[in-house]
Each structure stands twice: as C-alpha cells, then as structure tokens.
Amino acid sequence: MQELPDKSGGGLLRGVWFVFQDGSDVIRAWSSGLTGMERVYVNDELVSQKRSAGLKSEHEFSINGDQFKISFNVISVLKGELLCSLGKNNTMIKKLRTRFNSTAYSFMVSLILIIIFALYAILSLYFAIPRWILVAIVAMVIAVRLAGRKENLFLVEDAG
C-alpha cells in the first residue's frame, strides 16, 4: 500500500493531494492532471475512485452516518488552478485551491539553461548544429528538473 501524505501539495507527474481533517477523521483527495484519475481516502482507506475527463467531478461517501462530498473543479488549466471542496451533510466545510509554485523553477534551472545556450552559441560557430537539438535539450532539462523534484510544484491554499 502506498504511503499517504500528511499535508496537501503535489507535482506534475505525481498528482495533487488535498488533505482535510474532520474531527478524528483524515480525508485525503488525490487528482492526476495527466491521467484524470481521482481517489478519495478516509483514514488511509480508499472510499472512492474514478477517472474524470471533465472540468468538474464529485465523489460521495459516508463516515459514521454522515454524508460527505468531495468536489473537484478546474479553474484554470493554464495556471494549474484546481479547487477541491469538502462538504458534510450538504454544508460546505472547507475549500482548498492549488496554485503554481513559482519558486519551483529554480535558479539552478536558469543557470543550466544559460550554460546550454552559451555552449550552443559557441559550438554553432564551428559546427552546423540544427536548432531543434537546442530546443530538445532545453525541453529535456526542464522536464527532468520538474519531474525529479522533491518540493511541490503546486502549492495548496485555503480557498475560504
């Protein structure tokens, strides 16, 4: 069984986790922007799972006779904004919203890209290097950096 997180956050490849507390119960909602898969856990037990291709989806479940609903609502695909709401017995309890972590694109990535551009400029003076090679290398550097990072690409904040 996978280890579930204690706090909200996420990344491009590993998806986004929303962690809610209701009394002694921990409710975790997970969403993958790549596959559309969504899962809801209550106290480490999977209670709902489905794949969603739309901008909105809902998961309904019960805990000790109370009816709960987790709602996912994509606010902006381009900005990586996703709203996750938790309702209990038709009353909204909490809303969490993702935002892009601007510090994720670190100084190290910028430095690596500057070095790549400088090397390309120098080598292109002596060799006929196609531009697509530069584009491919830059894309790989960015993709590897974002995929392999331990910090969260998406920050999750209280939305009210």
Secondary structure, DSSP 8 states (H G I E B T S, - for coil): -----SS-EEETTTEEEEEEEETTEEEEEEE-TTT-EEEEEETTEEEEEEE--SSEEEEEEEETTEEEEEEEEEEETTTTEEEEEEEETTEEEEEEEEEE-GGGS-HHHHHHHHHHHHHHHHHHHHS---HHHHHHHHHHHHHHHHHS-SS-SEEEEE--
